[in-house]
């Protein structure tokens, strides 16, 4: 749970100021599922291990936050 929360906090920085609390909750729920699947893929399928799991947390959190921010900029663009 601690690793998942760290990835969520990293991705929250990418969307800070663009979304409200309800959207952050939905984003966190989706991200926990994605982070768990990504971690299983990295560690058990690919076989990459790092001490403390910092690679999986930081890369996934940053890429997830930037992806959500990119999608929000395309969807919420004023016409």
C-alpha positions as CSV (number, residue, x, y, z in Angstrom):
1,X,0.0,0.0,0.0
2,X,2.9,2.4,0.8
3,X,4.4,1.9,-2.7
4,X,1.1,2.5,-4.4
5,X,0.5,5.7,-2.4
6,X,3.9,7.0,-3.4
7,X,3.2,6.5,-7.1
8,X,-0.2,8.2,-6.7
9,X,1.4,11.2,-5.0
10,X,4.0,11.5,-7.8
11,X,1.2,11.5,-10.4
12,X,-0.9,14.0,-8.5
13,X,1.8,16.6,-9.1
14,X,1.3,16.3,-12.8
15,X,-2.4,17.3,-12.6
16,X,-2.3,19.7,-9.6
17,X,-4.6,22.6,-10.2
18,X,-6.4,21.0,-13.2
19,X,-8.7,18.5,-11.4
20,X,-11.0,18.5,-8.4
21,X,-11.1,16.1,-5.4
22,X,-13.6,13.7,-7.1
23,X,-11.4,13.3,-10.2
24,X,-8.3,12.7,-8.0
25,X,-10.2,9.9,-6.3
26,X,-11.1,8.3,-9.6
27,X,-7.6,8.8,-10.8
28,X,-6.2,7.2,-7.7
29,X,-8.4,4.1,-8.0
30,X,-7.5,3.6,-11.6
31,X,-3.8,4.2,-10.9
32,X,-3.7,1.6,-8.1
33,X,-4.9,-1.1,-10.5
34,X,-2.4,0.1,-13.2
35,X,0.5,0.3,-10.7
36,X,-0.1,-3.2,-9.4
37,X,-0.3,-4.7,-13.0
38,X,2.8,-2.7,-14.0
39,X,4.8,-3.9,-10.9
40,X,3.9,-7.5,-11.6
41,X,4.9,-7.1,-15.2
42,X,8.3,-5.5,-14.4
43,X,9.2,-7.8,-11.6
44,X,7.9,-11.2,-12.6
45,X,7.5,-11.2,-16.4
46,X,10.4,-9.0,-17.5
47,X,12.5,-10.0,-14.4
48,X,13.9,-6.5,-13.6
49,X,14.6,-6.0,-9.9
50,X,15.7,-2.9,-8.1
51,X,16.4,-2.3,-4.5
52,X,13.4,-0.6,-2.8
53,X,11.3,-0.6,-6.0
54,X,12.0,3.1,-6.7
55,X,12.2,2.5,-10.5
56,X,8.7,1.1,-10.7
57,X,7.2,3.8,-8.5
58,X,8.8,6.9,-10.0
59,X,8.6,5.9,-13.7
60,X,5.0,4.7,-13.5
61,X,3.8,7.7,-11.3
62,X,5.4,10.3,-13.5
63,X,4.2,8.7,-16.8
64,X,0.7,8.2,-15.5
65,X,0.5,11.8,-14.2
66,X,1.8,13.2,-17.5
67,X,-0.6,11.1,-19.5
68,X,-3.6,12.2,-17.5
69,X,-2.5,15.8,-17.8
70,X,-2.1,15.4,-21.6
71,X,-5.5,13.8,-21.9
72,X,-7.1,16.5,-19.8
73,X,-5.6,19.2,-22.0
74,X,-7.0,17.6,-25.1
75,X,-10.5,17.0,-23.7
76,X,-11.0,20.2,-21.7
77,X,-9.6,22.6,-24.4
78,X,-11.9,25.6,-24.9
79,X,-13.2,26.0,-28.4
